[in-house]
């Protein structure tokens, strides 16, 4: 079809394909309503391209899409087994596309599946080093706020090398050109069609007929006079939104003469696997001709034909079973499709399929309905939909009762206990843990485990050990490998919290065991606990390495619930390590997502403390009153939200850090808070175990700074706080500062020096805080020095001050590679960016670190904690 008024768009696509032919990647999203000409535009651009292969696939309008649907027959080298491993699919697609210049086209992305979105996001982040023109088409009027394409569209909005083209309707002049010299009036046709190119083209094919009122009328004019049997085949094709596959045609008794007659209508095209409508609007028009009650019969006919053909596609079978009104088949195939989606790491679509299954098992026995809802709840949990997961599992309680299945009921309460805890509702979690134990027909390992896990999280290690020991014995007797591993992971994490020798190595080994057994969620939970404890106990280098591995694992296996938590842990790691811009970036990411409320505590504290430390609101009269109010409002709101989480959890590991943050605010601003009056007694009650040594130490030091009354049993407190805090509390400031410096915690190092009676130490503290950009803190110390008659260093000008705290997460990645001696070209290859982009990142890193050369970064790598 000739294209009109699309020169700009064709030029943009031509630029992308030409760049790909030269070895440089680019991405273009083509957006427009149905019939706007997206496919025709892309087809013509690909036809004009030279020097590159074209891989073109599309997404299907199934009730729930197939995992990796557009990639199944698109990417060379992608095997059926790879469809269950999204990480493998990403790597195979990347290698295939970088092997030779390629135009990769994914059409109708408004119907895309979650796994395909992740593959595309993997690819767009590597386009700079791929000779690939990636083109994605979609209808924006079908993309809602929660649509799973949204993350990819966000990439197109913010990443370099990506752009979006919007196809506008034709003008009257464009309609006139498409109509040619025929009898039709362009203005009238434009008014009727709204300038939709497909509709205009259909009208132009029959210029001597009366103008159709709708695009449907224009399409159906092509079926005038065909036999009833042929019309039924067209209607059959219309009920198969992916295609009417060649292999099913004999089963449907569609012969060659029939195909010839259908070809003459101009409505159908062939692709590599069967018959497809020339346009989705044409398919919808034919679908609308199916009489009331006839669609179910047609879908049933297709369903029965597809059931006789191998291999079966459970997603397609689900689509037809639902439309045929066959609940038993719909439930069965939807569960099969959900299992396939989960294996492919597409838990979002697994949820969608299980929702279909749940809706179609209402007449099934209660035990079967309960099992479907249990699976649905688990997948909802995996995708960070905790409230919906709780609703799904809670709905199984009466079903398990009706089925007389006490073990099922007990397991359901176990799940609810876990989901409620991650929702930051400890009281409800403990209720369900008790109900799980009471419901079990015999001592239940799962109930013992969940009680032990809740005790471990509350730092009651003695109770945790008893429950976990009971769970372990039950698991061993029952041969329950998953429960045994789960219990062992919690036991190793508890040991690590207590400082037990070998516990960390044990936890790492158990994570690998969980992976080997296909227990991805357990492996990721192990990573979550390990990374948290590494940060808590200030093994910051170890935590960095764990999080690099664990966050990649959550993405590869699509476990957003754990990714949410681990991103929060990384925010805290960056915060303690003085990488404040990166910490703020991660904290904002966590707070912007739906996920586990448990994960938000530290992001809220970071979001409060960073502006408090940086704002200069304490001692800067030049700032406006409104500015100071905005900073205070931000601090106060985040502190209150953190406190609310801590109160609901009622655990020392959550409450004490919030009290420490309140004390820091009081120290910096003079703001009194009644909660601090009880802080010494809360601190005293929380001590006594190594599991709370770090949070207790943080709070004790801050209480001393604000002059709070000493806790009742000072010696007992000192005996149960971590070493650097003990050094600070006993006045050994130089030793404390040296400890923090070795750990890589520059803010804590500076404050240790600030507590020294020696004026030169306090001056050094001011200088180090200035380097971090902790303006409010350094100004407070400047004021103290001046009051004591000690000359204080002037605040450096912003334009000349090195700012290592200003490195973003991406710049940190680059800085580490510079420290290892990699060239810009090697950095580009490692991070999948262009050499030019690497140059820009390296320049920014040198500027922020205040260093003149890469060699200086390498020389100071250890001091900068980049090695």
Secondary structure, DSSP 8 states (H G I E B T S, - for coil): ----S-HHHHHHHHHHHHHHHHT--EEEEEE--TTSSHHHHHHHHHHH--SSEEEEEE----SS--TTGGGTTTSTT--GGGGG-HHHHHHHHHHHHHHS-EEEEEE-GGG--HHHHHHHHHHHTTGGGS-EEEEEEE-GGG--TT-TTHHHHHHHHHSTTEEEEE-----HHHHHHHHTTSS--HHHHHHHHTT-HHHHHHHHHTTTS---SSHHHHHHGGGTT--HHHHHHHHHHHT-SS-EEHHHHTTTT--HHHHHHHHHTT-EEE-SSEEEESSHHHHHHHHTTS-TTHHHHHHHHHHHHHHTSSS--HHHHHHHHHHHT-HHHHHHHHHHHHHHHHHTT-HHHHHHHHHHHHHT-TTS-HHHHHHHHHHHHHHHHHTT-HHHHHHHHHTTHHHHHHHT-HHHHHHHHHHHHHHHHHTT-HHHHHHHHHHHHHH-SS--HHHHHHHHHHHHHTT-HHHHHHHHHHHHHHHHHHT-HHHHHHHHHHHHHHHHHHT-TTHHHHHHHHHHHHHHTT-HHHHHHHHHHHHHHHHHTT-HHHHHHHHHHHHHHHHHTT-HHHHHHHHHHHHHHHHHTT-HHHHHHHHHHHHHS-S-GGGHHHHHHHHHHHHHHHS-TTT-TTS-HHHHHHHHHHHHHHHHHHHHHHHHHT-HHHHHHHHHHHHHHHHHH----GGGGGHHHHHHHH-SSGGGHHHHHHHHHHHHHTT----S-HHHHHHTS-HHHHHHHTT-HHHHHHHHHHHT-HHHHHHHHHTSS-HHHHHHHHHHHHHHT-HHHHHHHHHHHHHTT--------TTT---GGG--HHHHHHHHHHHTT--HHHHHHHHT--HHHHHHHHHHHHHHHT-S-HHHHHHTTTTTT--
